[in-house]
Amino acid sequence: MTAGAEFGRLREPLEWPGSDEKLDILGVRFDRLTREQALAKMESTFGSGNAWKVYIVNAHTMNLAWEDPGFREVLNSADLVLNDGSGAQIASRLAGSPFPDNLVGTDLAPQLCQVGARSGKSVFFLGGKPGVAEQAAATLAQQIPGLRVAGAFHGYFSASESDLVVDRVNQSGACILLVAFGNPIQEKWIHANAPFLRCDLSIGVGGLFDHLSGRLRRAPLWVRQMGSEWLFILFWQPHKWRRYLFGNPLFLARLMVHHFGWNR
């Protein structure tokens, strides 16, 4: 069973330099940033040792947050909340403030690692089945010259073992912690354990390791550019039918309710 954790105590998000625009979608407060701005903000955490919390949120994540106010609080306690997928893009257009970029985590996390590699920072890969994190780390190290892998560990540990995992990450000296447990477990785990982590940045990356390790195929670029990657995922992972065939229409319905002011 993938690791979980009880909610830790909520704290106010850290203050970023400057004043940035926020966008509320279904009660989740997004940072409205370009790709370059998002990467620059994450790079600014290097050397802090504060395990700044970064969550990448898509339509499925927002559905979960709508149904679970506690999870919504966890998302809103993050230091950075970024938009992922066509659902978030549609919602931003409906709100009259389109996101400047689609910050899909499968692309953004490797780009963050490229930034880290240029600064000599190391990365810890946490999550997936045994062996998957190591495979993902090896693949990304081949793709990014100079990338330093601080360590890798699977996500199949019990809640009682979280302290040992935190110690393992801390002992590695990692700057960037990639957590691939899936929603909402990865965000809850980061939230509960951030006060004890000594990395600079912790970010939830969902199924990234499965893509890097070759367990899952990535949609062709033209499919991603059309905003139809979810159809490709559904084709190759039909067990996720409920998330897309039921969850996507439900998300759109909730957007309309939220847009016309009938908030929960």
C-alpha positions in Angstrom: 0.0 0.0 0.0 1.4 3.4 -0.9 2.3 5.5 2.1 -0.2 7.9 3.5 -0.1 10.3 6.5 -2.4 12.3 8.7 -2.7 16.0 8.0 0.0 18.0 9.7 -0.7 21.4 11.2 -1.5 24.0 8.6 0.9 26.9 8.3 0.7 30.0 6.1 2.5 29.7 2.7 5.9 31.3 2.6 6.1 34.7 1.1 7.6 34.9 -2.4 9.4 38.1 -3.4 7.0 40.5 -5.2 3.3 40.4 -5.5 1.7 37.7 -7.7 -1.7 37.2 -9.2 -3.8 34.4 -7.6 -6.8 32.7 -9.3 -9.4 30.8 -7.4 -10.9 27.8 -9.1 -13.4 25.7 -7.1 -11.8 27.1 -3.9 -8.3 26.2 -4.9 -6.0 29.3 -5.0 -3.6 29.0 -8.0 -0.5 31.0 -8.7 -1.0 32.4 -12.2 2.5 32.1 -13.6 4.3 31.6 -16.9 6.6 28.5 -17.1 9.7 30.7 -16.7 8.3 32.4 -13.7 7.3 29.2 -12.0 10.8 27.7 -12.6 12.4 30.9 -11.4 10.4 30.9 -8.2 11.3 27.2 -7.5 14.9 28.0 -8.2 14.8 30.8 -5.6 14.1 28.2 -2.9 17.6 26.6 -3.4 19.6 26.8 -0.3 16.6 27.6 2.0 16.3 24.1 3.6 12.6 24.8 4.2 11.0 22.1 2.0 8.9 24.6 0.2 5.7 22.8 -0.9 4.7 22.9 -4.6 1.5 21.2 -5.8 0.6 20.8 -9.4 -3.2 20.6 -9.7 -5.5 19.3 -12.4 -9.2 18.7 -12.8 -9.1 15.4 -10.9 -7.2 17.1 -8.0 -9.8 19.9 -7.9 -12.7 17.3 -7.9 -11.0 15.7 -4.9 -10.6 19.0 -3.2 -14.2 20.0 -3.8 -15.3 16.8 -2.1 -12.8 17.0 0.8 -12.5 20.5 2.4 -9.5 19.2 4.4 -7.6 18.4 1.3 -8.5 21.8 -0.2 -6.9 23.3 2.9 -3.8 21.3 2.3 -3.6 22.5 -1.3 -4.1 26.1 -0.2 -1.4 25.8 2.4 1.2 25.2 -0.3 3.9 27.7 -1.2 3.1 27.4 -4.9 0.0 25.9 -6.6 0.4 25.4 -10.4 -2.1 24.5 -13.1 -2.0 21.2 -15.0 -4.1 20.1 -17.9 -6.9 21.3 -20.2 -9.5 21.3 -17.4 -7.6 24.0 -15.5 -7.1 25.9 -18.7 -10.8 25.9 -19.4 -11.6 27.0 -15.9 -9.2 29.9 -16.1 -10.7 31.1 -19.4 -14.2 30.9 -17.9 -12.9 33.1 -15.0 -11.6 35.6 -17.5 -7.9 35.1 -16.5 -6.4 32.4 -18.8 -3.3 30.7 -17.5 -0.3 31.8 -19.6 1.1 28.3 -19.8 -0.1 24.7 -19.2 2.3 23.6 -16.5 1.9 19.8 -16.9 3.9 18.2 -14.2 5.4 15.5 -16.5 7.1 18.3 -18.4 7.7 20.8 -15.6 9.4 18.5 -13.1 12.2 17.4 -15.5 12.6 21.1 -16.4 13.1 21.9 -12.7 15.7 19.1 -12.5 17.5 20.8 -15.5 17.6 24.0 -13.5 18.9 22.1 -10.5 21.6 20.4 -12.5 22.9 23.7 -13.7 23.3 24.8 -10.1 24.8 21.5 -9.0 21.7 20.6 -6.9 20.7 17.0 -6.2 17.4 15.3 -6.5 15.7 12.5 -4.5 13.1 10.3 -6.2 10.4 9.0 -3.8 7.5 6.9 -4.9 6.3 4.2 -7.3 6.6 0.4 -6.9 10.0 -1.0 -5.8 12.6 -0.3 -8.5 10.6 2.2 -10.4 12.1 5.3 -8.7 15.6 4.0 -9.4 14.7 3.4 -13.1 13.2 6.9 -13.3 16.3 8.5 -11.8 18.6 6.6 -14.2 16.5 7.7 -17.2 16.4 11.4 -16.1 20.2 11.3 -15.4 20.8 10.2 -19.0 18.5 12.9 -20.3 20.0 15.7 -18.2 23.8 16.1 -18.2 25.2 16.8 -14.8 22.0 15.8 -12.9 23.0 14.6 -9.4 20.7 11.8 -8.0 20.8 12.0 -4.2 18.7 8.8 -3.8 15.6 6.9 -4.7 13.1 5.0 -2.7 9.7 3.3 -3.4 6.4 4.5 -2.2 5.2 1.3 -0.6 5.9 2.0 3.0 3.6 2.3 6.0 2.7 5.5 7.7 4.7 4.3 10.7 7.8 4.2 8.5 7.5 7.8 7.3 10.0 9.1 9.8 12.6 6.7 8.5 11.9 7.8 4.9 12.2 11.5 6.0 15.6 10.6 7.6 16.7 8.9 4.5 15.8 12.0 2.4 17.5 14.3 4.9 20.7 12.2 5.1 20.9 12.3 1.3 21.4 16.0 1.2 18.9 16.4 -1.6 17.8 19.9 -2.7 14.8 18.8 -4.7 12.4 16.0 -3.5 10.1 14.5 -6.1 7.2 12.7 -4.5 5.2 10.4 -6.8 2.4 8.9 -4.7 -0.5 10.2 -6.8 -3.3 12.5 -5.6 -4.2 13.1 -2.8 -1.7 11.0 -0.9 1.4 12.8 -2.2 0.1 16.2 -1.2 -1.0 15.0 2.3 2.4 13.3 2.8 4.3 16.4 1.8 2.1 18.6 4.0 2.5 16.4 7.1 6.3 15.9 6.7 7.5 19.2 5.3 8.2 20.6 8.9 10.7 17.7 9.3 12.3 17.7 5.8 15.6 19.6 5.2 15.4 19.7 1.4 14.8 23.0 -0.3 11.8 22.0 -2.4 9.2 19.2 -2.3 6.9 18.7 -5.2 4.2 16.2 -6.1 4.8 14.6 -9.5 2.0 12.0 -9.8 2.8 9.4 -12.5 6.1 10.9 -13.6 8.2 7.9 -12.5 6.0 5.5 -14.5 6.6 7.6 -17.6 10.4 7.9 -17.1 10.8 4.2 -16.3 8.9 3.2 -19.4 6.0 1.6 -17.6 3.6 4.1 -19.2 3.7 5.7 -22.7 3.5 9.5 -23.0 1.1 11.0 -25.5 2.6 12.3 -28.7 3.4 16.1 -28.7 0.6 16.9 -31.1 -1.9 15.2 -28.8 -0.6 17.2 -25.8 -0.7 20.4 -27.8 -4.4 19.8 -28.6 -5.1 19.4 -24.9 -6.2 15.8 -25.4 -3.6 13.9 -23.4 -6.4 12.6 -21.1 -7.8 10.6 -24.0 -4.4 9.0 -24.7 -4.1 8.1 -20.9 -7.7 6.7 -21.0 -6.8 4.5 -24.0 -3.7 3.0 -22.3 -5.1 3.0 -18.7 -8.8 2.1 -19.1 -9.1 1.4 -15.4 -9.1 5.2 -15.0 -12.4 5.5 -16.9 -14.3 6.9 -13.9 -11.8 9.7 -13.4 -12.2 10.9 -17.0 -15.6 9.8 -18.3 -17.3 10.7 -15.1 -14.9 13.1 -13.4 -14.4 15.5 -16.4 -18.2 16.2 -16.9 -18.6 16.5 -13.1 -15.7 19.0 -13.0 -17.3 21.1 -15.8 -20.7 21.1 -14.0 -19.0 22.2 -10.8 -17.3 25.0 -12.7 -20.6 26.3 -13.9 -22.0 26.2 -10.4 -19.0 27.9 -9.0 -18.9 30.5 -11.9 -22.5 31.6 -11.3 -21.9 32.1 -7.6 -23.6 29.0 -6.1 -20.6 28.2 -4.0 -20.6 25.5 -1.4 
